[in-house]
Amino acid sequence: MSSQPDAAALQELIDKSVIGEMQSRYMYALDWHDADMYASVFTDDAVLEWPEGQAKGREAIHTACIRIGAYFDNISAAAGSNKKPFQLRHFVTNRVFDIKGDQARCWAYWFDLNNDNLQRWPYVAAYGYYEDDLIRTADGWRFAHRKIFNEISGQSPRENPVS
């Protein structure tokens, strides 16, 4: 007995995959201080919130990425010279999606590994979760609003954010 796959279920799987890749591009852009790629995953009027501030609009988000890159460069300089280079790598995992047509909500854990010590051994430097509102645009899925919770700074929710 064979049956055709449900078109809506297939579209949801495709959307989840495309959104997941966009989230990964965001992480690569952050780690390589690529402000153009970083800003490209947001809508023109998007809002990016994190514990230390907020950026409204793609241009402000682009500028924020440049500032974040300079901050990471300062960490690298403070780590000193070594045979092994300083690296900071961000990861996204445990994604939960709520997709309704051309709009979606997504929650995901994130963490970053850092090696700014003399031995250059990696360690978890920060972790938290994202709450995202996304919109399907002519250019694909984009963040309309991204809120970053950094649980090291005490932003742990009391309730399960995806319940």
C-alpha positions as CSV (number, residue, x, y, z in Angstrom):
1,M,0.0,0.0,0.0
2,S,1.5,3.3,-1.0
3,S,0.3,6.8,-0.3
4,Q,1.4,10.2,-1.4
5,P,3.1,12.4,1.2
6,D,1.0,15.2,2.6
7,A,2.0,18.4,0.8
8,A,1.6,20.6,3.9
9,A,3.7,18.2,6.0
10,L,6.4,18.2,3.3
11,Q,6.4,22.0,3.2
12,E,6.8,22.2,6.9
13,L,9.8,19.9,6.8
14,I,11.3,22.1,4.0
15,D,10.6,25.3,6.0
16,K,12.3,23.8,9.1
17,S,15.3,22.9,7.1
18,V,15.6,26.3,5.5
19,I,15.1,28.1,8.8
20,G,17.7,25.9,10.4
21,E,20.2,26.7,7.7
22,M,19.5,30.4,8.1
23,Q,20.2,30.1,11.8
24,S,23.5,28.4,11.1
25,R,24.5,31.1,8.6
26,Y,23.8,33.6,11.4
27,M,26.2,31.7,13.7
28,Y,28.9,31.5,11.0
29,A,28.5,35.3,10.3
30,L,28.9,36.0,14.0
31,D,32.0,33.9,14.4
32,W,33.7,35.4,11.3
33,H,32.5,38.9,12.0
34,D,30.8,39.0,8.7
35,A,28.4,41.9,9.3
36,D,26.9,41.8,5.8
37,M,25.9,38.1,6.1
38,Y,24.8,38.7,9.7
39,A,22.4,41.5,8.7
40,S,21.2,39.7,5.6
41,V,19.2,37.1,7.7
42,F,17.0,39.9,9.2
43,T,14.1,41.8,7.6
44,D,14.7,45.5,7.0
45,D,12.7,46.5,10.1
46,A,13.8,43.6,12.3
47,V,14.5,43.9,16.0
48,L,17.5,42.2,17.7
49,E,17.5,42.1,21.5
50,W,20.2,40.8,23.7
51,P,21.0,41.3,27.4
52,E,23.2,44.3,26.7
53,G,21.0,46.1,24.3
54,Q,18.7,46.3,21.3
55,A,19.1,47.1,17.6
56,K,16.2,48.1,15.4
57,G,16.4,47.8,11.6
58,R,18.9,46.0,9.4
59,E,21.4,48.9,9.4
60,A,21.5,49.0,13.2
61,I,21.9,45.2,13.3
62,H,24.8,45.5,10.8
63,T,26.5,48.1,13.0
64,A,25.9,45.9,16.1
65,C,27.6,43.0,14.4
66,I,30.6,45.2,13.7
67,R,30.7,46.2,17.5
68,I,30.4,42.6,18.5
69,G,33.2,41.7,16.2
70,A,35.4,44.4,17.7
71,Y,34.5,43.0,21.2
72,F,35.6,39.5,20.2
73,D,38.8,40.9,18.6
74,N,39.6,42.5,22.0
75,I,39.1,39.2,23.7
76,S,41.5,37.6,21.1
77,A,44.1,40.3,21.7
78,A,43.8,39.9,25.5
79,A,44.3,36.1,25.1
80,G,47.8,36.8,23.8
81,S,49.9,35.1,21.2
82,N,50.2,31.4,21.1
83,K,50.9,28.7,18.5
84,K,47.2,27.8,18.4
85,P,44.9,30.7,17.4
86,F,42.1,32.0,19.6
87,Q,38.7,30.8,18.3
88,L,35.2,31.5,19.4
89,R,32.5,29.3,17.9
90,H,28.7,29.5,18.4
91,F,26.3,26.6,18.1
92,V,22.5,26.4,17.8
93,T,20.6,23.2,18.8
94,N,17.3,21.8,20.1
95,R,15.1,23.8,17.8
96,V,11.3,23.9,18.2
97,F,9.2,25.4,15.5
98,D,5.6,26.7,15.2
99,I,5.1,27.5,11.5
100,K,1.9,29.0,10.3
101,G,2.0,29.9,6.6
102,D,4.5,32.7,6.0
103,Q,5.1,33.3,9.7
104,A,7.0,31.2,12.2
105,R,8.1,31.1,15.8
106,C,11.2,29.3,16.8
107,W,12.9,28.5,20.1
108,A,16.4,27.1,20.2
109,Y,19.3,26.6,22.7
110,W,22.6,28.2,21.9
111,F,26.1,28.0,23.4
112,D,29.6,29.1,22.5
113,L,33.0,27.5,22.9
114,N,35.9,29.7,23.6
115,N,39.7,29.0,23.9
116,D,41.1,32.2,25.3
117,N,43.3,30.5,27.8
118,L,47.0,29.7,27.6
119,Q,46.6,26.1,26.6
120,R,43.8,27.0,24.1
121,W,41.6,24.3,25.6
122,P,37.9,24.9,24.6
123,Y,35.3,25.6,27.3
124,V,31.7,26.6,27.3
125,A,31.9,30.4,27.6
126,A,28.1,31.2,27.5
127,Y,24.8,29.5,26.8
128,G,21.1,30.4,26.6
129,Y,18.3,30.3,24.2
130,Y,16.7,32.2,21.4
131,E,13.1,33.3,20.9
132,D,12.6,34.1,17.2
133,D,9.7,35.5,15.1
134,L,10.4,34.8,11.4
135,I,8.7,35.9,8.2
136,R,8.9,34.3,4.8
137,T,10.0,37.0,2.4
138,A,10.8,37.0,-1.4
139,D,14.4,36.2,-0.4
140,G,13.4,33.4,2.0
141,W,12.9,33.1,5.7
142,R,14.2,36.1,7.7
143,F,14.3,37.1,11.4
144,A,11.7,39.8,12.1
145,H,12.5,39.7,15.9
146,R,15.2,37.8,17.6
147,K,15.5,37.8,21.4
148,I,18.7,36.3,22.9
149,F,18.6,35.1,26.4
150,N,22.0,34.6,28.0
151,E,21.5,32.3,30.9
152,I,25.0,32.9,32.3
153,S,23.9,36.4,33.0
154,G,20.9,35.2,35.0
155,Q,18.2,35.2,32.3
156,S,16.9,31.7,32.9
157,P,13.1,31.4,32.5
158,R,11.0,30.1,35.4
159,E,8.7,28.3,32.9
160,N,9.4,26.2,29.9
161,P,9.3,28.6,27.0
162,V,8.0,26.1,24.5
163,S,5.2,24.6,26.6
